[in-house]
Amino acid sequence: MMLADKYWRALPATARAALLMVIGCILFSITGGLIKLLGQRLDSLQIAFFRSLFGFLAILPLVLRNKGAHAFRTTHPYGHFLRGAVGVAAMVAGFYATTRLPLTDSTAISFTAPLFMILTAVFLLGEKVRWRRGLATLAGFMGVLVIVRPDSGALDEAAIIGLLGARQPRSKCSVPEPARPAGGICGPGAAPVPQRDNQR
Protein backbone atom coordinates (compact mmCIF):
# COMPACT_ATOMS: atom_id res chain seq x y z
CA MET A 1 0.00 0.00 0.00
CA MET A 2 2.78 2.39 0.91
CA LEU A 3 4.64 1.51 -2.30
CA ALA A 4 1.55 2.27 -4.37
CA ASP A 5 1.12 5.57 -2.56
CA LYS A 6 4.76 6.42 -3.25
CA TYR A 7 4.39 5.79 -6.98
CA TRP A 8 1.13 7.72 -7.03
CA ARG A 9 2.66 10.80 -5.44
CA ALA A 10 5.60 10.59 -7.82
CA LEU A 11 3.30 11.08 -10.82
CA PRO A 12 2.83 14.63 -12.18
CA ALA A 13 -0.37 16.33 -11.13
CA THR A 14 -1.68 16.28 -14.70
CA ALA A 15 -1.13 12.52 -14.95
CA ARG A 16 -2.94 11.92 -11.69
CA ALA A 17 -5.82 14.12 -12.82
CA ALA A 18 -6.07 12.24 -16.13
CA LEU A 19 -6.08 8.88 -14.35
CA LEU A 20 -8.77 10.04 -11.95
CA MET A 21 -10.88 11.21 -14.90
CA VAL A 22 -10.51 7.82 -16.57
CA ILE A 23 -11.45 6.05 -13.34
CA GLY A 24 -14.42 8.38 -12.95
CA CYS A 25 -15.62 7.64 -16.50
CA ILE A 26 -15.33 3.90 -15.86
CA LEU A 27 -17.29 4.17 -12.62
CA PHE A 28 -19.98 6.29 -14.29
CA SER A 29 -20.27 3.65 -17.02
CA ILE A 30 -20.68 0.93 -14.41
CA THR A 31 -23.27 3.07 -12.64
CA GLY A 32 -25.26 3.41 -15.84
CA GLY A 33 -25.22 -0.34 -16.34
CA LEU A 34 -26.35 -0.98 -12.78
CA ILE A 35 -29.17 1.56 -13.12
CA LYS A 36 -30.29 -0.20 -16.29
CA LEU A 37 -30.20 -3.55 -14.51
CA LEU A 38 -32.03 -2.34 -11.40
CA GLY A 39 -34.61 -0.55 -13.54
CA GLN A 40 -36.02 -3.92 -14.54
CA ARG A 41 -37.28 -4.43 -10.99
CA LEU A 42 -37.30 -1.04 -9.26
CA ASP A 43 -38.85 2.34 -9.99
CA SER A 44 -36.59 5.26 -10.92
CA LEU A 45 -37.55 7.10 -7.74
CA GLN A 46 -36.48 4.13 -5.62
CA ILE A 47 -33.14 3.89 -7.41
CA ALA A 48 -32.54 7.62 -6.98
CA PHE A 49 -33.47 7.45 -3.29
CA PHE A 50 -31.08 4.63 -2.44
CA ARG A 51 -28.32 6.16 -4.59
CA SER A 52 -28.64 9.40 -2.60
CA LEU A 53 -28.92 7.59 0.74
CA PHE A 54 -25.82 5.44 0.33
CA GLY A 55 -23.90 8.33 -1.23
CA PHE A 56 -24.75 10.47 1.80
CA LEU A 57 -23.69 7.75 4.24
CA ALA A 58 -20.41 7.26 2.37
CA ILE A 59 -19.40 10.91 2.37
CA LEU A 60 -20.77 11.88 5.81
CA PRO A 61 -17.74 10.61 7.81
CA LEU A 62 -15.37 12.56 5.57
CA VAL A 63 -17.40 15.75 5.99
CA LEU A 64 -17.63 15.38 9.76
CA ARG A 65 -13.91 14.60 10.06
CA ASN A 66 -12.85 17.68 8.08
CA LYS A 67 -15.50 20.25 9.00
CA GLY A 68 -17.56 18.82 11.83
CA ALA A 69 -21.07 20.11 12.42
CA HIS A 70 -20.05 23.48 10.93
CA ALA A 71 -20.27 21.91 7.47
CA PHE A 72 -24.08 22.01 7.68
CA ARG A 73 -24.29 25.70 8.55
CA THR A 74 -25.06 28.10 5.73
CA THR A 75 -26.17 31.66 5.15
CA HIS A 76 -27.74 30.69 1.81
CA PRO A 77 -30.40 28.06 2.66
CA TYR A 78 -32.60 28.91 -0.33
CA GLY A 79 -29.69 28.64 -2.75
CA HIS A 80 -28.74 25.23 -1.41
CA PHE A 81 -32.37 24.10 -1.45
CA LEU A 82 -32.71 25.21 -5.08
CA ARG A 83 -29.55 23.39 -6.08
CA GLY A 84 -30.64 20.26 -4.26
CA ALA A 85 -34.14 20.29 -5.77
CA VAL A 86 -32.82 20.76 -9.31
CA GLY A 87 -30.17 18.10 -8.77
CA VAL A 88 -32.74 15.56 -7.54
CA ALA A 89 -35.03 16.31 -10.49
CA ALA A 90 -32.12 15.83 -12.91
CA MET A 91 -31.07 12.57 -11.30
CA VAL A 92 -34.58 11.09 -11.37
CA ALA A 93 -35.06 12.18 -14.98
CA GLY A 94 -31.72 10.70 -15.98
CA PHE A 95 -32.47 7.42 -14.21
CA TYR A 96 -35.90 7.26 -15.85
CA ALA A 97 -34.36 7.68 -19.30
CA THR A 98 -31.64 5.12 -18.56
CA THR A 99 -34.12 2.48 -17.44
CA ARG A 100 -36.45 2.93 -20.42
CA LEU A 101 -34.11 3.65 -23.31
CA PRO A 102 -31.23 1.66 -24.76
CA LEU A 103 -28.12 2.53 -22.78
CA THR A 104 -26.44 3.94 -25.89
CA ASP A 105 -29.35 6.33 -26.53
CA SER A 106 -29.59 7.54 -22.94
CA THR A 107 -25.82 8.13 -22.90
CA ALA A 108 -26.00 10.09 -26.15
CA ILE A 109 -28.79 12.24 -24.72
CA SER A 110 -26.72 12.96 -21.61
CA PHE A 111 -24.03 14.45 -23.87
CA THR A 112 -26.32 17.44 -24.47
CA ALA A 113 -25.74 18.68 -20.91
CA PRO A 114 -22.81 21.02 -21.79
CA LEU A 115 -24.79 22.40 -24.75
CA PHE A 116 -27.66 23.46 -22.53
CA MET A 117 -25.22 25.62 -20.59
CA ILE A 118 -25.02 27.97 -23.56
CA LEU A 119 -28.80 28.31 -23.76
CA THR A 120 -29.04 28.87 -20.01
CA ALA A 121 -26.38 31.58 -20.15
CA VAL A 122 -28.32 33.39 -22.89
CA PHE A 123 -31.85 33.24 -21.50
CA LEU A 124 -31.19 33.27 -17.76
CA LEU A 125 -28.05 35.39 -17.43
CA GLY A 126 -28.48 37.54 -20.52
CA GLU A 127 -25.07 36.71 -21.95
CA LYS A 128 -24.19 37.47 -25.54
CA VAL A 129 -23.23 34.46 -27.60
CA ARG A 130 -21.13 35.10 -30.69
CA TRP A 131 -21.87 33.36 -33.96
CA ARG A 132 -19.01 30.89 -33.58
CA ARG A 133 -20.27 29.55 -30.29
CA GLY A 134 -23.82 29.56 -31.62
CA LEU A 135 -22.83 27.45 -34.61
CA ALA A 136 -20.87 25.08 -32.37
CA THR A 137 -23.90 24.65 -30.12
CA LEU A 138 -26.17 24.00 -33.11
CA ALA A 139 -23.71 21.47 -34.50
CA GLY A 140 -23.58 19.75 -31.13
CA PHE A 141 -27.36 19.34 -30.96
CA MET A 142 -27.41 18.04 -34.53
CA GLY A 143 -24.72 15.52 -33.67
CA VAL A 144 -26.72 14.24 -30.72
CA LEU A 145 -29.81 13.90 -32.92
CA VAL A 146 -27.77 11.87 -35.40
CA ILE A 147 -26.70 9.53 -32.60
CA VAL A 148 -30.17 9.24 -31.07
CA ARG A 149 -31.91 8.89 -34.49
CA PRO A 150 -35.34 10.32 -33.57
CA ASP A 151 -36.79 9.02 -36.85
CA SER A 152 -36.32 5.49 -35.50
CA GLY A 153 -38.71 6.15 -32.64
CA ALA A 154 -36.08 6.65 -29.95
CA LEU A 155 -37.23 10.20 -29.22
CA ASP A 156 -40.20 9.15 -27.14
CA GLU A 157 -41.37 10.20 -23.69
CA ALA A 158 -38.31 8.73 -21.99
CA ALA A 159 -35.99 10.54 -24.40
CA ILE A 160 -37.71 13.87 -23.76
CA ILE A 161 -37.43 13.36 -20.00
CA GLY A 162 -33.79 12.45 -20.49
CA LEU A 163 -33.22 15.72 -22.34
CA LEU A 164 -34.85 17.62 -19.47
CA GLY A 165 -32.61 15.76 -17.04
CA ALA A 166 -29.53 16.66 -19.08
CA ARG A 167 -30.59 20.28 -18.97
CA GLN A 168 -31.05 20.44 -15.19
CA PRO A 169 -27.43 20.04 -14.01
CA ARG A 170 -26.47 23.14 -15.97
CA SER A 171 -29.41 25.08 -14.58
CA LYS A 172 -28.31 24.58 -11.00
CA CYS A 173 -24.92 26.04 -11.93
CA SER A 174 -26.56 29.10 -13.49
CA VAL A 175 -28.25 30.60 -10.47
CA PRO A 176 -27.95 34.40 -10.58
CA GLU A 177 -25.19 35.84 -8.44
CA PRO A 178 -27.33 37.14 -5.49
CA ALA A 179 -28.77 33.64 -4.92
CA ARG A 180 -25.49 31.79 -5.36
CA PRO A 181 -23.52 30.90 -2.21
CA ALA A 182 -19.94 32.01 -1.88
CA GLY A 183 -17.69 29.84 -3.98
CA GLY A 184 -20.48 28.96 -6.40
CA ILE A 185 -23.61 26.91 -6.03
CA CYS A 186 -22.13 24.10 -8.10
CA GLY A 187 -19.94 22.81 -5.30
CA PRO A 188 -16.24 23.02 -4.47
CA GLY A 189 -13.97 23.46 -7.43
CA ALA A 190 -16.75 24.28 -9.87
CA ALA A 191 -16.22 27.42 -11.86
CA PRO A 192 -19.06 29.96 -11.55
CA VAL A 193 -20.92 30.89 -14.68
CA PRO A 194 -19.31 34.00 -16.21
CA GLN A 195 -21.57 37.01 -16.34
CA ARG A 196 -20.23 38.25 -19.64
CA ASP A 197 -19.03 36.65 -22.81
CA ASN A 198 -15.80 38.19 -24.03
CA GLN A 199 -15.33 35.73 -26.88
CA ARG A 200 -14.92 37.34 -30.27
C-alpha positions as CSV (number, residue, x, y, z in Angstrom):
1,M,0.0,0.0,0.0
2,M,2.8,2.4,0.9
3,L,4.6,1.5,-2.3
4,A,1.5,2.3,-4.4
5,D,1.1,5.6,-2.6
6,K,4.8,6.4,-3.2
7,Y,4.4,5.8,-7.0
8,W,1.1,7.7,-7.0
9,R,2.7,10.8,-5.4
10,A,5.6,10.6,-7.8
11,L,3.3,11.1,-10.8
12,P,2.8,14.6,-12.2
13,A,-0.4,16.3,-11.1
14,T,-1.7,16.3,-14.7
15,A,-1.1,12.5,-15.0
16,R,-2.9,11.9,-11.7
17,A,-5.8,14.1,-12.8
18,A,-6.1,12.2,-16.1
19,L,-6.1,8.9,-14.4
20,L,-8.8,10.0,-11.9
21,M,-10.9,11.2,-14.9
22,V,-10.5,7.8,-16.6
23,I,-11.5,6.1,-13.3
24,G,-14.4,8.4,-13.0
25,C,-15.6,7.6,-16.5
26,I,-15.3,3.9,-15.9
27,L,-17.3,4.2,-12.6
28,F,-20.0,6.3,-14.3
29,S,-20.3,3.6,-17.0
30,I,-20.7,0.9,-14.4
31,T,-23.3,3.1,-12.6
32,G,-25.3,3.4,-15.8
33,G,-25.2,-0.3,-16.3
34,L,-26.4,-1.0,-12.8
35,I,-29.2,1.6,-13.1
36,K,-30.3,-0.2,-16.3
37,L,-30.2,-3.5,-14.5
38,L,-32.0,-2.3,-11.4
39,G,-34.6,-0.5,-13.5
40,Q,-36.0,-3.9,-14.5
41,R,-37.3,-4.4,-11.0
42,L,-37.3,-1.0,-9.3
43,D,-38.8,2.3,-10.0
44,S,-36.6,5.3,-10.9
45,L,-37.5,7.1,-7.7
46,Q,-36.5,4.1,-5.6
47,I,-33.1,3.9,-7.4
48,A,-32.5,7.6,-7.0
49,F,-33.5,7.5,-3.3
50,F,-31.1,4.6,-2.4
51,R,-28.3,6.2,-4.6
52,S,-28.6,9.4,-2.6
53,L,-28.9,7.6,0.7
54,F,-25.8,5.4,0.3
55,G,-23.9,8.3,-1.2
56,F,-24.8,10.5,1.8
57,L,-23.7,7.7,4.2
58,A,-20.4,7.3,2.4
59,I,-19.4,10.9,2.4
60,L,-20.8,11.9,5.8
61,P,-17.7,10.6,7.8
62,L,-15.4,12.6,5.6
63,V,-17.4,15.7,6.0
64,L,-17.6,15.4,9.8
65,R,-13.9,14.6,10.1
66,N,-12.9,17.7,8.1
67,K,-15.5,20.3,9.0
68,G,-17.6,18.8,11.8
69,A,-21.1,20.1,12.4
70,H,-20.0,23.5,10.9
71,A,-20.3,21.9,7.5
72,F,-24.1,22.0,7.7
73,R,-24.3,25.7,8.5
74,T,-25.1,28.1,5.7
75,T,-26.2,31.7,5.1
76,H,-27.7,30.7,1.8
77,P,-30.4,28.1,2.7
78,Y,-32.6,28.9,-0.3
79,G,-29.7,28.6,-2.8
80,H,-28.7,25.2,-1.4
81,F,-32.4,24.1,-1.5
82,L,-32.7,25.2,-5.1
83,R,-29.5,23.4,-6.1
84,G,-30.6,20.3,-4.3
85,A,-34.1,20.3,-5.8
86,V,-32.8,20.8,-9.3
87,G,-30.2,18.1,-8.8
88,V,-32.7,15.6,-7.5
89,A,-35.0,16.3,-10.5
90,A,-32.1,15.8,-12.9
91,M,-31.1,12.6,-11.3
92,V,-34.6,11.1,-11.4
93,A,-35.1,12.2,-15.0
94,G,-31.7,10.7,-16.0
95,F,-32.5,7.4,-14.2
96,Y,-35.9,7.3,-15.9
97,A,-34.4,7.7,-19.3
98,T,-31.6,5.1,-18.6
99,T,-34.1,2.5,-17.4
100,R,-36.5,2.9,-20.4
101,L,-34.1,3.7,-23.3
102,P,-31.2,1.7,-24.8
103,L,-28.1,2.5,-22.8
104,T,-26.4,3.9,-25.9
105,D,-29.3,6.3,-26.5
106,S,-29.6,7.5,-22.9
107,T,-25.8,8.1,-22.9
108,A,-26.0,10.1,-26.1
109,I,-28.8,12.2,-24.7
110,S,-26.7,13.0,-21.6
111,F,-24.0,14.5,-23.9
112,T,-26.3,17.4,-24.5
113,A,-25.7,18.7,-20.9
114,P,-22.8,21.0,-21.8
115,L,-24.8,22.4,-24.7
116,F,-27.7,23.5,-22.5
117,M,-25.2,25.6,-20.6
118,I,-25.0,28.0,-23.6
119,L,-28.8,28.3,-23.8
120,T,-29.0,28.9,-20.0
121,A,-26.4,31.6,-20.2
122,V,-28.3,33.4,-22.9
123,F,-31.8,33.2,-21.5
124,L,-31.2,33.3,-17.8
125,L,-28.1,35.4,-17.4
126,G,-28.5,37.5,-20.5
127,E,-25.1,36.7,-22.0
128,K,-24.2,37.5,-25.5
129,V,-23.2,34.5,-27.6
130,R,-21.1,35.1,-30.7
131,W,-21.9,33.4,-34.0
132,R,-19.0,30.9,-33.6
133,R,-20.3,29.6,-30.3
134,G,-23.8,29.6,-31.6
135,L,-22.8,27.4,-34.6
136,A,-20.9,25.1,-32.4
137,T,-23.9,24.6,-30.1
138,L,-26.2,24.0,-33.1
139,A,-23.7,21.5,-34.5
140,G,-23.6,19.7,-31.1
141,F,-27.4,19.3,-31.0
142,M,-27.4,18.0,-34.5
143,G,-24.7,15.5,-33.7
144,V,-26.7,14.2,-30.7
145,L,-29.8,13.9,-32.9
146,V,-27.8,11.9,-35.4
147,I,-26.7,9.5,-32.6
148,V,-30.2,9.2,-31.1
149,R,-31.9,8.9,-34.5
150,P,-35.3,10.3,-33.6
151,D,-36.8,9.0,-36.8
152,S,-36.3,5.5,-35.5
153,G,-38.7,6.1,-32.6
154,A,-36.1,6.7,-29.9
155,L,-37.2,10.2,-29.2
156,D,-40.2,9.2,-27.1
157,E,-41.4,10.2,-23.7
158,A,-38.3,8.7,-22.0
159,A,-36.0,10.5,-24.4
160,I,-37.7,13.9,-23.8
161,I,-37.4,13.4,-20.0
162,G,-33.8,12.4,-20.5
163,L,-33.2,15.7,-22.3
164,L,-34.8,17.6,-19.5
165,G,-32.6,15.8,-17.0
166,A,-29.5,16.7,-19.1
167,R,-30.6,20.3,-19.0
168,Q,-31.1,20.4,-15.2
169,P,-27.4,20.0,-14.0
170,R,-26.5,23.1,-16.0
171,S,-29.4,25.1,-14.6
172,K,-28.3,24.6,-11.0
173,C,-24.9,26.0,-11.9
174,S,-26.6,29.1,-13.5
175,V,-28.2,30.6,-10.5
176,P,-28.0,34.4,-10.6
177,E,-25.2,35.8,-8.4
178,P,-27.3,37.1,-5.5
179,A,-28.8,33.6,-4.9
180,R,-25.5,31.8,-5.4
181,P,-23.5,30.9,-2.2
182,A,-19.9,32.0,-1.9
183,G,-17.7,29.8,-4.0
184,G,-20.5,29.0,-6.4
185,I,-23.6,26.9,-6.0
186,C,-22.1,24.1,-8.1
187,G,-19.9,22.8,-5.3
188,P,-16.2,23.0,-4.5
189,G,-14.0,23.5,-7.4
190,A,-16.7,24.3,-9.9
191,A,-16.2,27.4,-11.9
192,P,-19.1,30.0,-11.6
193,V,-20.9,30.9,-14.7
194,P,-19.3,34.0,-16.2
195,Q,-21.6,37.0,-16.3
196,R,-20.2,38.2,-19.6
197,D,-19.0,36.6,-22.8
198,N,-15.8,38.2,-24.0
199,Q,-15.3,35.7,-26.9
200,R,-14.9,37.3,-30.3
